[in-house]
Amino acid sequence: RLQDFADNAWNRALLMVLPRLLVLLLRWIAQVAFEHLALAYAILPEMEQTQKGDLKSSILGQETSWEPLRAALRTEPLVPTLKADGSVVFVKAHEALWVPPPFVELLPPSFLIDWFGLPPLAASKLGDSVWHPLWFSIRQIDKALLQQRRKSLATAISGHENPAAAAVRLLAALGMWCEASQPTPGAG
């Protein structure tokens, strides 16, 4: 049994350094180009986003702020994204876009980059970690972005080797995303 953090300076110090240790983990993942990203990110602790937008969690009864991780994502190339050829490259948070996983699953990365002007988060490589609150600190698709990139979407579709197939894949991705975000009938 762990001693109470208020009574044990060693345990308190370990807890205080945990966010910095996780920043080191993110740096290591990016530097060694670790291939098993789902496995690597699966060890991230549970986090919640507060109403103010901060990332926090309770570890053994102590509130912990994960803002050092978020700050590192803003200032260092730690966000795994897909290049046009499908390979992974790490970028800063403002250089990436979180897109619904069905988009990454069904549409080529080159299409998404042409459409949005940013590389998508490597959702297909992250497994369930794609839903970790840490990744929601990067830009996400919203109404303003969709309005702003309408012409880019038309260009991405018409520039595809098979525009009809690209349009069908886009509709399928939208359908899968809408289906996944709908509550299950009779649940809850």
C-alpha positions as CSV (number, residue, x, y, z in Angstrom):
1,R,0.0,0.0,0.0
2,L,1.3,3.4,-0.9
3,Q,1.7,6.0,1.8
4,D,-0.4,9.1,1.5
5,F,1.2,11.7,-0.7
6,A,0.9,14.4,2.0
7,D,3.0,12.2,4.3
8,N,5.6,11.0,1.8
9,A,7.9,13.4,0.0
10,W,9.3,10.7,-2.3
11,N,5.8,9.7,-3.6
12,R,4.8,13.3,-4.0
13,A,8.0,14.1,-6.0
14,L,7.4,11.1,-8.3
15,L,3.8,12.3,-9.0
16,M,5.1,15.8,-9.7
17,V,7.6,14.6,-12.2
18,L,5.2,12.2,-14.1
19,P,4.0,14.9,-16.6
20,R,7.7,15.6,-17.6
21,L,8.4,11.8,-17.8
22,L,5.5,11.5,-20.3
23,V,6.9,14.4,-22.4
24,L,10.1,12.4,-22.5
25,L,8.1,9.3,-23.7
26,L,6.5,11.4,-26.5
27,R,9.9,12.7,-27.5
28,W,11.3,9.1,-27.6
29,I,8.4,7.9,-29.7
30,A,8.9,10.7,-32.2
31,Q,12.7,10.4,-32.3
32,V,13.0,6.6,-32.8
33,A,10.0,6.6,-35.2
34,F,8.5,3.8,-33.2
35,E,6.4,1.6,-35.5
36,H,3.8,0.4,-33.1
37,L,2.2,3.7,-32.2
38,A,-1.0,2.1,-30.8
39,L,1.1,0.2,-28.3
40,A,3.3,3.2,-27.4
41,Y,0.4,5.6,-26.8
42,A,-1.7,3.0,-25.0
43,I,0.2,3.7,-21.8
44,L,-0.9,7.3,-21.6
45,P,-2.9,7.8,-18.4
46,E,-6.5,8.6,-18.4
47,M,-7.2,12.3,-18.7
48,E,-10.2,14.6,-18.7
49,Q,-10.6,18.0,-20.3
50,T,-12.0,20.5,-17.8
51,Q,-14.5,23.2,-18.8
52,K,-11.6,25.6,-19.0
53,G,-9.9,23.2,-21.5
54,D,-7.1,22.0,-19.2
55,L,-6.1,18.4,-19.1
56,K,-6.2,16.9,-15.7
57,S,-6.7,13.6,-13.9
58,S,-6.7,12.1,-10.4
59,I,-3.8,9.7,-9.7
60,L,-4.0,8.0,-6.3
61,G,-6.3,10.8,-5.1
62,Q,-4.0,13.6,-6.2
63,E,-5.1,16.0,-9.0
64,T,-2.4,16.1,-11.7
65,S,-2.2,18.6,-14.5
66,W,-1.1,17.4,-17.9
67,E,-0.5,20.8,-19.4
68,P,3.3,20.2,-19.8
69,L,2.3,17.5,-22.4
70,R,0.0,19.9,-24.2
71,A,2.7,22.6,-24.1
72,A,5.2,20.1,-25.6
73,L,2.8,19.2,-28.4
74,R,2.5,22.9,-29.3
75,T,6.3,23.6,-29.4
76,E,7.8,20.3,-30.5
77,P,7.2,17.9,-33.4
78,L,5.5,15.2,-31.3
79,V,2.1,14.7,-33.1
80,P,2.1,11.6,-35.4
81,T,0.6,12.5,-38.7
82,L,0.4,10.9,-42.1
83,K,2.3,12.2,-45.1
84,A,0.8,12.1,-48.6
85,D,2.4,8.7,-49.2
86,G,0.9,7.2,-45.9
87,S,4.1,7.2,-43.9
88,V,4.2,8.8,-40.4
89,V,5.8,12.1,-39.7
90,F,5.8,14.0,-36.4
91,V,4.8,17.6,-36.4
92,K,3.8,20.4,-33.9
93,A,0.1,20.5,-32.9
94,H,-0.7,23.5,-35.0
95,E,0.6,21.7,-38.1
96,A,-1.8,18.7,-37.7
97,L,-5.5,18.1,-38.0
98,W,-7.6,15.5,-36.0
99,V,-10.1,14.0,-38.5
100,P,-12.6,11.4,-37.8
101,P,-11.0,7.9,-38.0
102,P,-13.2,6.8,-40.9
103,F,-11.8,9.6,-43.0
104,V,-8.3,8.3,-42.4
105,E,-9.4,4.7,-43.0
106,L,-11.2,5.3,-46.3
107,L,-9.5,8.3,-47.9
108,P,-5.9,8.5,-49.0
109,P,-3.7,10.9,-46.9
110,S,-2.9,12.9,-50.0
111,F,-6.6,13.5,-50.5
112,L,-7.1,14.7,-46.9
113,I,-4.0,17.0,-47.2
114,D,-5.2,18.5,-50.4
115,W,-8.7,19.0,-48.9
116,F,-7.7,20.4,-45.5
117,G,-4.2,21.8,-46.1
118,L,-2.8,19.9,-43.1
119,P,-1.7,16.4,-42.5
120,P,-4.2,14.3,-40.6
121,L,-3.4,12.7,-37.2
122,A,-2.2,9.1,-37.9
123,A,-5.5,7.7,-36.6
124,S,-5.1,4.5,-38.5
125,K,-1.9,3.8,-36.6
126,L,-3.1,4.8,-33.1
127,G,-5.8,2.2,-32.5
128,D,-8.0,3.2,-29.6
129,S,-5.5,5.9,-28.5
130,V,-6.9,8.1,-31.3
131,W,-9.7,8.9,-28.8
132,H,-7.3,10.0,-26.0
133,P,-8.1,13.6,-24.9
134,L,-4.5,14.6,-25.5
135,W,-5.1,14.5,-29.3
136,F,-8.1,16.7,-29.0
137,S,-5.8,19.6,-28.3
138,I,-4.9,19.7,-32.0
139,R,-7.1,21.4,-34.5
140,Q,-10.3,19.5,-35.4
141,I,-12.8,19.8,-38.3
142,D,-15.4,22.3,-37.6
143,K,-18.0,24.3,-39.6
144,A,-15.6,27.2,-40.3
145,L,-12.9,24.9,-41.6
146,L,-15.4,23.1,-43.9
147,Q,-16.7,26.4,-45.2
148,Q,-13.1,27.7,-45.8
149,R,-11.9,24.5,-47.6
150,R,-15.0,23.9,-49.9
151,K,-13.0,24.8,-53.1
152,S,-10.1,22.6,-51.9
153,L,-12.5,19.7,-51.5
154,A,-13.7,20.1,-55.1
155,T,-10.1,20.3,-56.3
156,A,-9.2,17.2,-54.2
157,I,-12.1,15.2,-55.7
158,S,-11.5,16.4,-59.3
159,G,-7.7,15.8,-59.0
160,H,-8.2,12.2,-57.8
161,E,-7.4,9.5,-60.4
162,N,-11.0,8.4,-60.1
163,P,-13.2,11.4,-58.9
164,A,-16.4,9.3,-58.7
165,A,-14.6,6.7,-56.4
166,A,-13.2,9.5,-54.3
167,A,-16.7,11.0,-53.8
168,V,-18.2,7.6,-52.9
169,R,-15.4,7.0,-50.4
170,L,-16.0,10.4,-48.9
171,L,-19.7,9.7,-48.5
172,A,-18.9,6.3,-46.9
173,A,-16.5,8.0,-44.5
174,L,-19.2,10.6,-43.6
175,G,-21.7,7.9,-43.1
176,M,-19.5,5.8,-40.9
177,W,-18.6,8.9,-38.8
178,C,-22.3,9.9,-38.4
179,E,-23.2,6.3,-37.5
180,A,-20.5,6.1,-34.9
181,S,-21.5,9.4,-33.3
182,Q,-25.2,8.5,-33.0
183,P,-26.4,7.0,-29.7
184,T,-27.4,3.4,-29.8
185,P,-31.3,3.0,-29.8
186,G,-32.5,1.9,-26.4
187,A,-29.2,2.7,-24.7
188,G,-29.0,4.7,-21.6
